[in-house]
Amino acid sequence: MWRSAGARWENLDMPSVLPVALGRQQLRCQVNRAEMMLIEAKARAEGKSVANYVRSRLGLPERNAGRPTVTQLEAEQDQAWEILRGLGVDPAAFFPADDSWLADYR
């Protein structure tokens, strides 16, 4: 769950030690019931949750529900670096200078 905290967003489910680029935010879109039923059927056919089905259709990596492990966060960090580089943005601005946040996350 996220909440607005002035100019930034706070994740109420995740520790505050996470780098900005690894913060999780909800993507929302509005669909009618028939569209939702179609999305649910396609997700079921692929053996995925609706969230992961939509993520895969958007070209985003799938995620397991719940608190990610350190190994998952390390993989997400690598993905975030590549995505930011691909956008022409310096990833260093979104991460601390060292990986000390990983120790704090555990």
N, C-alpha and C positions, 0 to 999 in steps of 0.2 A: 504494500500500500504506500502511496506517495502523498505528500502534502506540500503545498506551496509555503515557502518560508522566505518571504520577501522576494529577492531577485534570484533565489536558488530553489531547487527542489530537494526535499529530504525524503529519504526512503525509510519508512518506519520499520521495515522488516529486515534491513541489512545494516551492519555496523557502519559507522561514519568513516571508517578507515579506508574504504574503497576509493580508488582513483576515480575522477570524474567520468572518464571514458568507460568505466565498468558499471556505472550506476544503471539500474534497471528502471525503465519507464514504460508505462502502458501505451500501446497504440490502440486507438479506438476508431471505429467506423460504424456507421449506422446502416443496418440492412433490415429488410422486412422479413417476416417469418418464412416465406417461401425461399428467399435467398439463404437464410440461416439453415434451413433444412437441407438445402443443396450443399452448402459448405460442410455441414455435419456429415452428410452421406459420403462426400468425397474424402473427408478426413478419415472416417471409419474404413473406407475402401483401401486407404493407404496405411492403415494401422497406426494412425497418429492422433494426437489430441487436436482439437480445433486450433489451439494456439500454435502448436508446432506445424500444423498444415499451413496456416496463414503465413507463419514465419518463412517456411520453405518456399511458398509462392512469391514472397517478397525478396527472396534471395538472401535471407538472414539465416544464421546458424540456428539449429534447433537447440532447445534448452530443456533440461529436466526441471520439474517443479521443485520447489523447496530451496533450501540454502545450498548454493553450489560448493563443491569441494575446492580445496586449494588448487588441485590439478585442473579442474574445470576453469577456475579463474585464470590460471596461467595460460590456458589455451585461448580463453576469451581475450586476454590481454594481447596475445600475439595477433588475433583476428582484428582487434580494435586498432592496433598499430598499422596493419596493412590497409584497413579501410580508410583511416585518416590519411595515410600516405597517398592512397589512390585519389583522395579528394584534394591533394595538394596542400594539406595542413600538416604542420609539425606536431607529431604525436607527443613530444616531450612536454608540451604545455598541459597535457591532460593527465600526466602521471608524475608521481614524486621522482626525485633524482635517483633513488635507489629502490630496492624491493622490500624495504623494511615494513611496508604496509601488509605484506603477506604474513609476517610473524604476528602482527597485531590482529590480523583477521582470525587466526586460529584460535 
